[in-house]
C-alpha cells in the first residue's frame, strides 16, 4: 500500500465560521491527520480545508473540544497544529497550545513556527501523520 506524502485530501468546500453556531459545526476529519510522538498526539488541521476561527475563542474552543473527542485523544497530551500548504510547496505551521479545565478547552495560545529547526521538526511529524478519516 502506497502512502501519500501529504496527509490531506484536496477539497473545494471551505467552511466559513463567521456565523458559527457551536451546536451545529465540527471539523471534518478529512482535513485532519494525527501523529503520535514523544508522548504527544499532534493533530494537524489543513488550513486549505478548515479555517479555524482565531478571532472567536468560544467557537475555536468548541471546535477543538469536539475534534479531540472525535479522535478519542488524551486532552493533556494533545497539540493542535494548523498547516498551510502554499502553491509554491512551502508549508506554514501554527501550533495551538491548549489549556484544559474540566475536560474542556478554556484557552488557546497560537504560535507561528518560524525557527528553522522547529519548522523542520514539525514538517517531519506532519509527513509521518496518518489521515484521521482513515485511522
N, CA, C and O atoms as a GROMACS GRO file, in nm:
protein
  540
    1UNK      N    1   0.084  -0.118   0.000
    1UNK     CA    2   0.000   0.000   0.000
    1UNK      C    3   0.088   0.124   0.000
    1UNK      O    4   0.175   0.139   0.086
    2UNK      N    5   0.068   0.212  -0.095
    2UNK     CA    6   0.145   0.336  -0.103
    2UNK      C    7   0.086   0.440  -0.009
    2UNK      O    8  -0.035   0.448   0.009
    3UNK      N    9   0.173   0.519   0.050
    3UNK     CA   10   0.130   0.625   0.141
    3UNK      C   11   0.169   0.758   0.080
    3UNK      O   12   0.285   0.780   0.045
    4UNK      N   13   0.072   0.845   0.068
    4UNK     CA   14   0.096   0.977   0.012
    4UNK      C   15   0.180   1.060   0.109
    4UNK      O   16   0.166   1.046   0.231
    5UNK      N   17   0.264   1.144   0.055
    5UNK     CA   18   0.347   1.229   0.140
    5UNK      C   19   0.260   1.336   0.207
    5UNK      O   20   0.295   1.386   0.314
    6UNK      N   21   0.150   1.371   0.145
    6UNK     CA   22   0.059   1.471   0.202
    6UNK      C   23  -0.059   1.398   0.264
    6UNK      O   24  -0.125   1.318   0.199
    7UNK      N   25  -0.085   1.428   0.389
    7UNK     CA   26  -0.188   1.356   0.463
    7UNK      C   27  -0.328   1.409   0.437
    7UNK      O   28  -0.425   1.347   0.481
    8UNK      N   29  -0.341   1.520   0.366
    8UNK     CA   30  -0.472   1.582   0.348
    8UNK      C   31  -0.527   1.557   0.208
    8UNK      O   32  -0.451   1.545   0.112
    9UNK      N   33  -0.656   1.551   0.199
    9UNK     CA   34  -0.724   1.540   0.071
    9UNK      C   35  -0.763   1.681   0.026
    9UNK      O   36  -0.805   1.763   0.107
   10UNK      N   37  -0.749   1.709  -0.102
   10UNK     CA   38  -0.789   1.840  -0.154
   10UNK      C   39  -0.940   1.850  -0.155
   10UNK      O   40  -1.010   1.752  -0.184
   11UNK      N   41  -0.991   1.965  -0.124
   11UNK     CA   42  -1.135   1.987  -0.121
   11UNK      C   43  -1.165   2.128  -0.165
   11UNK      O   44  -1.088   2.221  -0.139
   12UNK      N   45  -1.278   2.146  -0.232
   12UNK     CA   46  -1.318   2.280  -0.272
   12UNK      C   47  -1.415   2.340  -0.172
   12UNK      O   48  -1.448   2.458  -0.182
   13UNK      N   49  -1.463   2.261  -0.075
   13UNK     CA   50  -1.554   2.311   0.026
   13UNK      C   51  -1.475   2.375   0.140
   13UNK      O   52  -1.403   2.306   0.211
   14UNK      N   53  -1.488   2.504   0.157
   14UNK     CA   54  -1.418   2.574   0.263
   14UNK      C   55  -1.520   2.627   0.363
   14UNK      O   56  -1.580   2.732   0.339
   15UNK      N   57  -1.543   2.556   0.473
   15UNK     CA   58  -1.641   2.602   0.570
   15UNK      C   59  -1.604   2.739   0.624
   15UNK      O   60  -1.488   2.768   0.650
   16UNK      N   61  -1.702   2.821   0.640
   16UNK     CA   62  -1.682   2.953   0.696
   16UNK      C   63  -1.744   2.956   0.834
   16UNK      O   64  -1.855   2.907   0.854
   17UNK      N   65  -1.673   3.012   0.930
   17UNK     CA   66  -1.720   3.014   1.066
   17UNK      C   67  -1.764   3.154   1.111
   17UNK      O   68  -1.772   3.180   1.231
   18UNK      N   69  -1.792   3.242   1.017
   18UNK     CA   70  -1.834   3.378   1.054
   18UNK      C   71  -1.961   3.375   1.136
   18UNK      O   72  -1.972   3.448   1.235
   19UNK      N   73  -2.056   3.293   1.098
   19UNK     CA   74  -2.183   3.281   1.172
   19UNK      C   75  -2.186   3.148   1.246
   19UNK      O   76  -2.282   3.073   1.236
   20UNK      N   77  -2.082   3.122   1.319
   20UNK     CA   78  -2.063   2.994   1.386
   20UNK      C   79  -2.171   2.967   1.489
   20UNK      O   80  -2.203   3.054   1.571
   21UNK      N   81  -2.227   2.850   1.484
   21UNK     CA   82  -2.324   2.803   1.583
   21UNK      C   83  -2.262   2.681   1.648
   21UNK      O   84  -2.254   2.576   1.584
   22UNK      N   85  -2.219   2.690   1.776
   22UNK     CA   86  -2.141   2.583   1.837
   22UNK      C   87  -2.209   2.448   1.840
   22UNK      O   88  -2.140   2.346   1.846
   23UNK      N   89  -2.339   2.442   1.835
   23UNK     CA   90  -2.404   2.312   1.841
   23UNK      C   91  -2.419   2.246   1.704
   23UNK      O   92  -2.469   2.134   1.696
   24UNK      N   93  -2.378   2.313   1.596
   24UNK     CA   94  -2.401   2.258   1.463
   24UNK      C   95  -2.276   2.222   1.383
   24UNK      O   96  -2.283   2.134   1.297
   25UNK      N   97  -2.163   2.286   1.408
   25UNK     CA   98  -2.046   2.263   1.324
   25UNK      C   99  -1.939   2.183   1.396
   25UNK      O  100  -1.925   2.190   1.519
   26UNK      N  101  -1.864   2.108   1.318
   26UNK     CA  102  -1.748   2.038   1.371
   26UNK      C  103  -1.644   2.033   1.259
   26UNK      O  104  -1.675   2.062   1.143
   27UNK      N  105  -1.524   1.996   1.294
   27UNK     CA  106  -1.417   1.987   1.195
   27UNK      C  107  -1.429   1.852   1.125
   27UNK      O  108  -1.429   1.747   1.190
   28UNK      N  109  -1.440   1.855   0.994
   28UNK     CA  110  -1.449   1.733   0.914
   28UNK      C  111  -1.314   1.661   0.918
   28UNK      O  112  -1.211   1.721   0.889
   29UNK      N  113  -1.316   1.535   0.954
   29UNK     CA  114  -1.191   1.460   0.971
   29UNK      C  115  -1.112   1.444   0.841
   29UNK      O  116  -0.994   1.407   0.847
   30UNK      N  117  -1.172   1.469   0.726
   30UNK     CA  118  -1.095   1.458   0.602
   30UNK      C  119  -0.987   1.566   0.593
   30UNK      O  120  -0.898   1.559   0.509
   31UNK      N  121  -0.996   1.668   0.680
   31UNK     CA  122  -0.898   1.777   0.682
   31UNK      C  123  -0.802   1.766   0.799
   31UNK      O  124  -0.733   1.862   0.833
   32UNK      N  125  -0.797   1.648   0.861
   32UNK     CA  126  -0.719   1.628   0.983
   32UNK      C  127  -0.629   1.506   0.969
   32UNK      O  128  -0.668   1.405   0.910
   33UNK      N  129  -0.508   1.516   1.024
   33UNK     CA  130  -0.421   1.400   1.036
   33UNK      C  131  -0.360   1.401   1.176
   33UNK      O  132  -0.352   1.506   1.240
   34UNK      N  133  -0.317   1.284   1.221
   34UNK     CA  134  -0.267   1.269   1.357
   34UNK      C  135  -0.133   1.197   1.355
   34UNK      O  136  -0.112   1.102   1.279
   35UNK      N  137  -0.043   1.243   1.441
   35UNK     CA  138   0.087   1.178   1.458
   35UNK      C  139   0.115   1.170   1.607
   35UNK      O  140   0.099   1.268   1.680
   36UNK      N  141   0.156   1.053   1.653
   36UNK     CA  142   0.190   1.035   1.794
   36UNK      C  143   0.341   1.026   1.805
   36UNK      O  144   0.404   0.940   1.743
   37UNK      N  145   0.398   1.114   1.886
   37UNK     CA  146   0.543   1.119   1.902
   37UNK      C  147   0.578   1.178   2.037
   37UNK      O  148   0.520   1.278   2.079
   38UNK      N  149   0.672   1.117   2.105
   38UNK     CA  150   0.725   1.168   2.231
   38UNK      C  151   0.615   1.193   2.335
   38UNK      O  152   0.620   1.292   2.408
   39UNK      N  153   0.517   1.104   2.340
   39UNK     CA  154   0.411   1.115   2.439
   39UNK      C  155   0.306   1.220   2.407
   39UNK      O  156   0.223   1.252   2.492
   40UNK      N  157   0.308   1.273   2.288
   40UNK     CA  158   0.211   1.374   2.246
   40UNK      C  159   0.132   1.325   2.126
   40UNK      O  160   0.182   1.247   2.044
   41UNK      N  161   0.008   1.372   2.117
   41UNK     CA  162  -0.074   1.348   1.998
   41UNK      C  163  -0.078   1.480   1.921
   41UNK      O  164  -0.141   1.576   1.965
   42UNK      N  165  -0.011   1.484   1.807
   42UNK     CA  166  -0.010   1.603   1.723
   42UNK      C  167  -0.126   1.593   1.626
   42UNK      O  168  -0.130   1.501   1.544
   43UNK      N  169  -0.219   1.686   1.634
   43UNK     CA  170  -0.336   1.688   1.547
   43UNK      C  171  -0.314   1.799   1.445
   43UNK      O  172  -0.313   1.917   1.480
   44UNK      N  173  -0.295   1.760   1.319
   44UNK     CA  174  -0.269   1.856   1.212
   44UNK      C  175  -0.400   1.888   1.140
   44UNK      O  176  -0.471   1.797   1.095
   45UNK      N  177  -0.430   2.016   1.128
   45UNK     CA  178  -0.552   2.063   1.065
   45UNK      C  179  -0.514   2.140   0.939
   45UNK      O  180  -0.439   2.237   0.945
   46UNK      N  181  -0.567   2.095   0.826
   46UNK     CA  182  -0.536   2.155   0.696
   46UNK      C  183  -0.604   2.291   0.683
   46UNK      O  184  -0.727   2.299   0.681
   47UNK      N  185  -0.525   2.397   0.674
   47UNK     CA  186  -0.579   2.534   0.660
   47UNK      C  187  -0.650   2.553   0.526
   47UNK      O  188  -0.734   2.642   0.513
   48UNK      N  189  -0.617   2.470   0.426
   48UNK     CA  190  -0.684   2.482   0.296
   48UNK      C  191  -0.830   2.440   0.307
   48UNK      O  192  -0.915   2.489   0.233
   49UNK      N  193  -0.859   2.349   0.398
   49UNK     CA  194  -0.996   2.298   0.412
   49UNK      C  195  -1.071   2.354   0.531
   49UNK      O  196  -1.193   2.363   0.527
   50UNK      N  197  -0.999   2.393   0.636
   50UNK     CA  198  -1.061   2.444   0.758
   50UNK      C  199  -0.988   2.570   0.802
   50UNK      O  200  -0.867   2.567   0.823
   51UNK      N  201  -1.059   2.677   0.815
   51UNK     CA  202  -1.002   2.800   0.871
   51UNK      C  203  -1.054   2.811   1.013
   51UNK      O  204  -1.171   2.840   1.036
   52UNK      N  205  -0.965   2.788   1.110
   52UNK     CA  206  -1.008   2.798   1.250
   52UNK      C  207  -1.046   2.943   1.282
   52UNK      O  208  -0.980   3.036   1.236
   53UNK      N  209  -1.150   2.961   1.360
   53UNK     CA  210  -1.197   3.096   1.394
   53UNK      C  211  -1.112   3.157   1.506
   53UNK      O  212  -1.155   3.165   1.620
   54UNK      N  213  -0.991   3.200   1.471
   54UNK     CA  214  -0.896   3.251   1.570
   54UNK      C  215  -0.949   3.373   1.645
   54UNK      O  216  -0.912   3.395   1.761
   55UNK      N  217  -1.035   3.451   1.583
   55UNK     CA  218  -1.088   3.571   1.647
   55UNK      C  219  -1.216   3.544   1.726
   55UNK      O  220  -1.276   3.636   1.781
   56UNK      N  221  -1.257   3.418   1.731
   56UNK     CA  222  -1.377   3.380   1.805
   56UNK      C  223  -1.338   3.266   1.901
   56UNK      O  224  -1.356   3.149   1.868
   57UNK      N  225  -1.286   3.302   2.019
   57UNK     CA  226  -1.236   3.198   2.111
   57UNK      C  227  -1.339   3.091   2.147
   57UNK      O  228  -1.304   2.973   2.155
   58UNK      N  229  -1.464   3.129   2.168
   58UNK     CA  230  -1.565   3.029   2.204
   58UNK      C  231  -1.582   2.927   2.092
   58UNK      O  232  -1.587   2.806   2.118
   59UNK      N  233  -1.589   2.974   1.970
   59UNK     CA  234  -1.602   2.883   1.856
   59UNK      C  235  -1.479   2.795   1.843
   59UNK      O  236  -1.491   2.674   1.820
   60UNK      N  237  -1.362   2.853   1.859
   60UNK     CA  238  -1.237   2.777   1.848
   60UNK      C  239  -1.231   2.670   1.958
   60UNK      O  240  -1.198   2.555   1.930
   61UNK      N  241  -1.264   2.707   2.080
   61UNK     CA  242  -1.262   2.611   2.191
   61UNK      C  243  -1.357   2.495   2.164
   61UNK      O  244  -1.320   2.379   2.181
   62UNK      N  245  -1.478   2.526   2.121
   62UNK     CA  246  -1.578   2.422   2.095
   62UNK      C  247  -1.536   2.329   1.982
   62UNK      O  248  -1.554   2.208   1.991
   63UNK      N  249  -1.481   2.386   1.875
   63UNK     CA  250  -1.435   2.303   1.763
   63UNK      C  251  -1.322   2.210   1.805
   63UNK      O  252  -1.322   2.093   1.767
   64UNK      N  253  -1.227   2.261   1.882
   64UNK     CA  254  -1.116   2.177   1.925
   64UNK      C  255  -1.160   2.073   2.028
   64UNK      O  256  -1.111   1.960   2.026
   65UNK      N  257  -1.252   2.109   2.117
   65UNK     CA  258  -1.310   2.010   2.210
   65UNK      C  259  -1.371   1.895   2.132
   65UNK      O  260  -1.344   1.778   2.160
   66UNK      N  261  -1.453   1.930   2.035
   66UNK     CA  262  -1.521   1.829   1.953
   66UNK      C  263  -1.421   1.742   1.878
   66UNK      O  264  -1.437   1.620   1.872
   67UNK      N  265  -1.318   1.804   1.823
   67UNK     CA  266  -1.218   1.729   1.747
   67UNK      C  267  -1.144   1.628   1.836
   67UNK      O  268  -1.126   1.513   1.798
   68UNK      N  269  -1.102   1.671   1.953
   68UNK     CA  270  -1.030   1.582   2.045
   68UNK      C  271  -1.121   1.466   2.086
   68UNK      O  272  -1.075   1.353   2.099
   69UNK      N  273  -1.250   1.495   2.108
   69UNK     CA  274  -1.344   1.388   2.143
   69UNK      C  275  -1.365   1.291   2.027
   69UNK      O  276  -1.366   1.170   2.047
   70UNK      N  277  -1.381   1.345   1.905
   70UNK     CA  278  -1.398   1.259   1.787
   70UNK      C  279  -1.281   1.163   1.770
   70UNK      O  280  -1.299   1.046   1.735
   71UNK      N  281  -1.160   1.214   1.795
   71UNK     CA  282  -1.039   1.134   1.774
   71UNK      C  283  -1.005   1.049   1.896
   71UNK      O  284  -0.912   0.968   1.892
   72UNK      N  285  -1.080   1.067   2.004
   72UNK     CA  286  -1.060   0.992   2.129
   72UNK      C  287  -0.916   1.004   2.179
   72UNK      O  288  -0.851   0.905   2.210
   73UNK      N  289  -0.868   1.129   2.186
   73UNK     CA  290  -0.732   1.157   2.231
   73UNK      C  291  -0.732   1.199   2.377
   73UNK      O  292  -0.834   1.239   2.432
   74UNK      N  293  -0.617   1.189   2.439
   74UNK     CA  294  -0.599   1.235   2.577
   74UNK      C  295  -0.578   1.385   2.574
   74UNK      O  296  -0.486   1.435   2.509
   75UNK      N  297  -0.664   1.456   2.644
   75UNK     CA  298  -0.661   1.603   2.640
   75UNK      C  299  -0.524   1.662   2.672
   75UNK      O  300  -0.472   1.743   2.597
   76UNK      N  301  -0.468   1.620   2.785
   76UNK     CA  302  -0.343   1.680   2.832
   76UNK      C  303  -0.225   1.654   2.739
   76UNK      O  304  -0.124   1.723   2.748
   77UNK      N  305  -0.237   1.556   2.650
   77UNK     CA  306  -0.125   1.521   2.562
   77UNK      C  307  -0.148   1.564   2.418
   77UNK      O  308  -0.072   1.525   2.329
   78UNK      N  309  -0.250   1.645   2.394
   78UNK     CA  310  -0.285   1.684   2.257
   78UNK      C  311  -0.228   1.820   2.222
   78UNK      O  312  -0.240   1.916   2.298
   79UNK      N  313  -0.167   1.828   2.105
   79UNK     CA  314  -0.117   1.953   2.049
   79UNK      C  315  -0.185   1.971   1.914
   79UNK      O  316  -0.173   1.885   1.826
   80UNK      N  317  -0.255   2.081   1.895
   80UNK     CA  318  -0.319   2.110   1.766
   80UNK      C  319  -0.223   2.196   1.683
   80UNK      O  320  -0.159   2.288   1.734
   81UNK      N  321  -0.215   2.165   1.554
   81UNK     CA  322  -0.127   2.239   1.464
   81UNK      C  323  -0.202   2.262   1.333
   81UNK      O  324  -0.254   2.168   1.273
   82UNK      N  325  -0.208   2.388   1.290
   82UNK     CA  326  -0.265   2.413   1.158
   82UNK      C  327  -0.150   2.417   1.057
   82UNK      O  328  -0.041   2.466   1.085
   83UNK      N  329  -0.180   2.363   0.938
   83UNK     CA  330  -0.081   2.354   0.830
   83UNK      C  331  -0.137   2.427   0.710
   83UNK      O  332  -0.249   2.401   0.666
   84UNK      N  333  -0.058   2.519   0.657
   84UNK     CA  334  -0.096   2.588   0.535
   84UNK      C  335   0.003   2.548   0.428
   84UNK      O  336   0.122   2.575   0.440
   85UNK      N  337  -0.046   2.482   0.323
   85UNK     CA  338   0.036   2.432   0.213
   85UNK      C  339   0.019   2.527   0.095
   85UNK      O  340  -0.083   2.525   0.027
   86UNK      N  341   0.120   2.610   0.071
   86UNK     CA  342   0.114   2.711  -0.034
   86UNK      C  343   0.142   2.649  -0.171
   86UNK      O  344   0.211   2.547  -0.178
   87UNK      N  345   0.090   2.709  -0.280
   87UNK     CA  346   0.114   2.656  -0.415
   87UNK      C  347   0.263   2.640  -0.447
   87UNK      O  348   0.300   2.554  -0.528
   88UNK      N  349   0.348   2.720  -0.385
   88UNK     CA  350   0.492   2.711  -0.410
   88UNK      C  351   0.553   2.586  -0.347
   88UNK      O  352   0.669   2.553  -0.372
   89UNK      N  353   0.473   2.516  -0.265
   89UNK     CA  354   0.522   2.397  -0.198
   89UNK      C  355   0.571   2.424  -0.057
   89UNK      O  356   0.600   2.331   0.018
   90UNK      N  357   0.579   2.552  -0.020
   90UNK     CA  358   0.620   2.588   0.115
   90UNK      C  359   0.507   2.559   0.212
   90UNK      O  360   0.389   2.568   0.177
   91UNK      N  361   0.546   2.525   0.335
   91UNK     CA  362   0.449   2.497   0.440
   91UNK      C  363   0.462   2.600   0.551
   91UNK      O  364   0.571   2.648   0.580
   92UNK      N  365   0.350   2.633   0.612
   92UNK     CA  366   0.349   2.719   0.731
   92UNK      C  367   0.276   2.643   0.840
   92UNK      O  368   0.170   2.585   0.815
   93UNK      N  369   0.332   2.643   0.959
   93UNK     CA  370   0.272   2.573   1.073
   93UNK      C  371   0.241   2.673   1.184
   93UNK      O  372   0.320   2.763   1.212
   94UNK      N  373   0.126   2.657   1.245
   94UNK     CA  374   0.092   2.732   1.366
   94UNK      C  375   0.053   2.630   1.472
   94UNK      O  376  -0.040   2.552   1.453
   95UNK      N  377   0.127   2.632   1.584
   95UNK     CA  378   0.098   2.541   1.694
   95UNK      C  379  -0.002   2.610   1.787
   95UNK      O  380   0.013   2.727   1.820
   96UNK      N  381  -0.104   2.535   1.828
   96UNK     CA  382  -0.207   2.587   1.917
   96UNK      C  383  -0.196   2.512   2.049
   96UNK      O  384  -0.239   2.397   2.059
   97UNK      N  385  -0.138   2.577   2.149
   97UNK     CA  386  -0.125   2.516   2.281
   97UNK      C  387  -0.259   2.529   2.352
   97UNK      O  388  -0.313   2.638   2.365
   98UNK      N  389  -0.311   2.416   2.399
   98UNK     CA  390  -0.444   2.411   2.458
   98UNK      C  391  -0.434   2.404   2.610
   98UNK      O  392  -0.356   2.325   2.665
   99UNK      N  393  -0.513   2.485   2.678
   99UNK     CA  394  -0.525   2.478   2.823
   99UNK      C  395  -0.662   2.421   2.852
   99UNK      O  396  -0.763   2.466   2.797
  100UNK      N  397  -0.666   2.321   2.940
  100UNK     CA  398  -0.789   2.248   2.970
  100UNK      C  399  -0.839   2.278   3.110
  100UNK      O  400  -0.760   2.299   3.202
  101UNK      N  401  -0.972   2.280   3.126
  101UNK     CA  402  -1.036   2.293   3.257
  101UNK      C  403  -1.162   2.208   3.254
  101UNK      O  404  -1.251   2.231   3.172
  102UNK      N  405  -1.170   2.110   3.342
  102UNK     CA  406  -1.285   2.019   3.349
  102UNK      C  407  -1.316   1.957   3.212
  102UNK      O  408  -1.432   1.955   3.169
  103UNK      N  409  -1.213   1.907   3.146
  103UNK     CA  410  -1.224   1.836   3.018
  103UNK      C  411  -1.273   1.925   2.903
  103UNK      O  412  -1.327   1.874   2.805
  104UNK      N  413  -1.253   2.054   2.914
  104UNK     CA  414  -1.290   2.148   2.808
  104UNK      C  415  -1.173   2.243   2.782
  104UNK      O  416  -1.103   2.282   2.876
  105UNK      N  417  -1.153   2.280   2.656
  105UNK     CA  418  -1.052   2.380   2.624
  105UNK      C  419  -1.100   2.513   2.681
  105UNK      O  420  -1.213   2.555   2.654
  106UNK      N  421  -1.016   2.578   2.759
  106UNK     CA  422  -1.054   2.708   2.815
  106UNK      C  423  -0.963   2.819   2.763
  106UNK      O  424  -0.991   2.938   2.783
  107UNK      N  425  -0.853   2.780   2.696
  107UNK     CA  426  -0.761   2.881   2.643
  107UNK      C  427  -0.680   2.818   2.530
  107UNK      O  428  -0.641   2.702   2.537
  108UNK      N  429  -0.655   2.898   2.426
  108UNK     CA  430  -0.570   2.853   2.316
  108UNK      C  431  -0.466   2.962   2.291
  108UNK      O  432  -0.500   3.078   2.269
  109UNK      N  433  -0.340   2.922   2.294
  109UNK     CA  434  -0.233   3.015   2.260
  109UNK      C  435  -0.174   2.969   2.128
  109UNK      O  436  -0.118   2.860   2.119
  110UNK      N  437  -0.186   3.053   2.025
  110UNK     CA  438  -0.140   3.017   1.890
  110UNK      C  439  -0.003   3.078   1.864
  110UNK      O  440   0.018   3.198   1.883
  111UNK      N  441   0.090   2.993   1.819
  111UNK     CA  442   0.227   3.035   1.798
  111UNK      C  443   0.273   2.990   1.659
  111UNK      O  444   0.275   2.871   1.630
  112UNK      N  445   0.310   3.086   1.575
  112UNK     CA  446   0.362   3.053   1.442
  112UNK      C  447   0.500   2.989   1.457
  112UNK      O  448   0.583   3.038   1.534
  113UNK      N  449   0.524   2.881   1.385
  113UNK     CA  450   0.653   2.812   1.387
  113UNK      C  451   0.741   2.878   1.282
  113UNK      O  452   0.722   2.858   1.162
  114UNK      N  453   0.838   2.956   1.327
  114UNK     CA  454   0.924   3.029   1.235
  114UNK      C  455   1.070   2.988   1.244
  114UNK      O  456   1.145   3.006   1.149
  115UNK      N  457   1.112   2.934   1.357
  115UNK     CA  458   1.250   2.889   1.374
  115UNK      C  459   1.275   2.769   1.283
  115UNK      O  460   1.194   2.676   1.280
  116UNK      N  461   1.385   2.770   1.209
  116UNK     CA  462   1.412   2.668   1.108
  116UNK      C  463   1.411   2.526   1.164
  116UNK      O  464   1.352   2.436   1.104
  117UNK      N  465   1.475   2.503   1.279
  117UNK     CA  466   1.480   2.368   1.335
  117UNK      C  467   1.341   2.322   1.382
  117UNK      O  468   1.304   2.206   1.363
  118UNK      N  469   1.264   2.413   1.441
  118UNK     CA  470   1.129   2.378   1.483
  118UNK      C  471   1.041   2.348   1.362
  118UNK      O  472   0.958   2.257   1.365
  119UNK      N  473   1.060   2.425   1.255
  119UNK     CA  474   0.984   2.404   1.132
  119UNK      C  475   1.016   2.268   1.073
  119UNK      O  476   0.926   2.195   1.031
  120UNK      N  477   1.145   2.232   1.069
  120UNK     CA  478   1.186   2.100   1.018
  120UNK      C  479   1.124   1.987   1.100
  120UNK      O  480   1.076   1.889   1.045
  121UNK      N  481   1.126   2.002   1.232
  121UNK     CA  482   1.069   1.902   1.321
  121UNK      C  483   0.919   1.887   1.297
  121UNK      O  484   0.869   1.775   1.287
  122UNK      N  485   0.847   1.999   1.288
  122UNK     CA  486   0.703   1.995   1.265
  122UNK      C  487   0.672   1.934   1.128
  122UNK      O  488   0.577   1.858   1.114
  123UNK      N  489   0.753   1.968   1.028
  123UNK     CA  490   0.736   1.912   0.893
  123UNK      C  491   0.753   1.760   0.896
  123UNK      O  492   0.676   1.688   0.832
  124UNK      N  493   0.853   1.712   0.969
  124UNK     CA  494   0.878   1.568   0.979
  124UNK      C  495   0.759   1.498   1.045
  124UNK      O  496   0.713   1.394   0.997
  125UNK      N  497   0.710   1.555   1.155
  125UNK     CA  498   0.595   1.494   1.224
  125UNK      C  499   0.473   1.494   1.133
  125UNK      O  500   0.401   1.394   1.127
  126UNK      N  501   0.449   1.604   1.061
  126UNK     CA  502   0.334   1.614   0.972
  126UNK      C  503   0.342   1.511   0.860
  126UNK      O  504   0.242   1.446   0.827
  127UNK      N  505   0.458   1.495   0.801
  127UNK     CA  506   0.474   1.400   0.690
  127UNK      C  507   0.458   1.255   0.736
  127UNK      O  508   0.428   1.167   0.655
  128UNK      N  509   0.477   1.230   0.865
  128UNK     CA  510   0.459   1.095   0.921
  128UNK      C  511   0.319   1.075   0.976
  128UNK      O  512   0.288   0.968   1.029
  129UNK      N  513   0.233   1.176   0.967
  129UNK     CA  514   0.100   1.166   1.026
  129UNK      C  515   0.007   1.081   0.940
  129UNK      O  516   0.031   1.060   0.821
  130UNK      N  517  -0.098   1.033   1.004
  130UNK     CA  518  -0.198   0.949   0.938
  130UNK      C  519  -0.328   1.025   0.928
  130UNK      O  520  -0.372   1.088   1.024
  131UNK      N  521  -0.390   1.020   0.811
  131UNK     CA  522  -0.517   1.089   0.793
  131UNK      C  523  -0.618   1.036   0.895
  131UNK      O  524  -0.639   0.915   0.905
  132UNK      N  525  -0.680   1.126   0.969
  132UNK     CA  526  -0.773   1.087   1.077
  132UNK      C  527  -0.896   1.015   1.023
  132UNK      O  528  -0.953   0.930   1.091
  133UNK      N  529  -0.938   1.049   0.903
  133UNK     CA  530  -1.057   0.988   0.845
  133UNK      C  531  -1.036   0.838   0.819
  133UNK      O  532  -1.132   0.763   0.808
  134UNK      N  533  -0.911   0.796   0.810
  134UNK     CA  534  -0.880   0.657   0.780
  134UNK      C  535  -0.812   0.584   0.896
  134UNK      O  536  -0.780   0.466   0.885
  135UNK      N  537  -0.792   0.655   1.006
  135UNK     CA  538  -0.720   0.596   1.120
  135UNK      C  539  -0.807   0.500   1.197
  135UNK      O  540  -0.762   0.442   1.296
   0.00000   0.00000   0.00000
